[in-house]
Amino acid sequence: MADVSRSTIAERQSGAPRHAPALYGHPFSSYTQKVLIALYENATPFEFRCIGPDTPQHTGEWLRRWPLRKFPLLLDGERQLVETSIIVEYLQLAHPGPVRLLPDEPMAALDVRFLDRFFDLHVMNAMQLAVDGALTGDPVKRRDGQAMAEEKLERAYGWLEGELAGRTWAAGDDFTLADCAAAPSLFYADWTHRISDAYPVLRAYRARLLARPSFARAVEEARPFRPLFPLGAPDRD
C-alpha cells in the first residue's frame, strides 16, 4: 500500500493526468452504499458501473474480474480492489480528500477499524439472515431467518446503545470509515427489526446518518429499487 501512496505523490508532482476510478455495484446494495458514502464525502470523481440486467457489459466484466460474485469492486487503472473496508482505505491513500475516514494515529485507527467490523459483522450480517431466509421462498426458513436476525440484532443494538453514548459519530467527533459502515447497516437493520424506543442513543445516531449529505444521496439514488427488498420496505426513511 505504501507504493500506492508514493506513486500518487509522483503523479501529482509530475502533473500526469489520473483516470477516475470505476465502481462496479448496485445502488440498493448496502456494501456498494458504504463505498459510495466514502466517495461522496470527498467528492472523489468516479464512474459508476451499475450491475444489473440492463447492463450486461458491466456484469460480464465484473464477473470476469471477480468470480466470487461479490460487489462492489473498484477498478483504478490496473489495480482492482474488493472488500469495502479495503476499498475505503485505498481511496484515502490513492485519492485523498479533506475528510480523513481513517485517523492517522494508530490506536485511533484501530478503534475505527473495530467499529467498522462490528457494523459489518454484527449488524449487516445479522440483518442478512432474515433477507436470505425470505429469498428462499420457504415460509419455515423465512420465519427462522427472521428469528435469528432479531436475536442477533437485539444484542448488537444493546451494545451500541452504551458504546455510542456521548458521541456524535461512531468513533467520536469525526465522521470515519466506521460511519460509512454504520449508515447502510443500521438503515436496513431497522427495516428488518425496528430499533425500539429502548435505544434512544442508537435511534438518534441513525437519524444523524440519514441526514448526512453523503448517505442521504445514496439513499435517494437507491429509492427506485425499494420494491426489491424481500422483507417489504417500510413506507419511511
C-alpha positions, 0 to 999 in steps of 0.5 A, a space after each residue: 500500500 505504501 507504493 500506492 501512496 508514493 506513486 500518487 505523490 509522483 503523479 501529482 508532482 509530475 502533473 500526469 493526468 489520473 483516470 477516475 476510478 470505476 465502481 462496479 455495484 448496485 445502488 440498493 446494495 448496502 456494501 456498494 452504499 458504504 463505498 459510495 458514502 466514502 466517495 461522496 464525502 470527498 467528492 472523489 470523481 468516479 464512474 459508476 458501473 451499475 450491475 444489473 440486467 440492463 447492463 450486461 457489459 458491466 456484469 460480464 466484466 465484473 464477473 470476469 474480474 471477480 468470480 466470487 460474485 461479490 460487489 462492489 469492486 473498484 477498478 483504478 487503472 490496473 489495480 482492482 480492489 474488493 472488500 469495502 473496508 479495503 476499498 475505503 482505505 485505498 481511496 484515502 491513500 490513492 485519492 485523498 480528500 479533506 475528510 480523513 475516514 481513517 485517523 492517522 494515529 494508530 490506536 485511533 485507527 484501530 478503534 475505527 477499524 473495530 467499529 467498522 467490523 462490528 457494523 459489518 459483522 454484527 449488524 449487516 450480517 445479522 440483518 442478512 439472515 432474515 433477507 436470505 431466509 425470505 429469498 428462499 421462498 420457504 415460509 419455515 426458513 423465512 420465519 427462522 431467518 427472521 428469528 435469528 436476525 432479531 436475536 442477533 440484532 437485539 444484542 448488537 443494538 444493546 451494545 451500541 446503545 452504551 458504546 455510542 453514548 456521548 458521541 456524535 459519530 461512531 468513533 467520536 467527533 469525526 465522521 470515519 470509515 466506521 460511519 460509512 459502515 454504520 449508515 447502510 447497516 443500521 438503515 436496513 437493520 431497522 427495516 428488518 427489526 425496528 430499533 425500539 424506543 429502548 435505544 434512544 442513543 442508537 435511534 438518534 445516531 441513525 437519524 444523524 446518518 440519514 441526514 448526512 449529505 453523503 448517505 442521504 444521496 445514496 439513499 435517494 439514488 437507491 429509492 427506485 429499487 425499494 420494491 426489491 427488498 424481500 422483507 417489504 420496505 417500510 413506507 419511511 426513511 
